[in-house]
Amino acid sequence: MGDVASMVSDANLHFVVAKDNDDTLAGVIAELLDNSALRAAVGAANRNKVRADYDISQMLVRHLALWQGKTPTP
């Protein structure tokens, strides 16, 4: 449901690969496996994105706006 690339942090966009692109997927997995600092940085960036954009209070406000026929703000 939705667009994964719009849901992850900018630091993680490099690791979102097209469907059926096995070689690229294998490459980005290997990149993450080989670099613990990169894994930690991408993980931290994604945690920050979730806290900022997907906090329950933010989600409730956005869903309420949708139910009221308004355009929710990000």
Summary of the structure (lengths in Angstrom):
residues: 74
radius of gyration: 15.7
end to end distance: 17.5
largest distance: 47.7
contacts: 147
relative contact order: 0.11
helix: 70%
strand: 0%
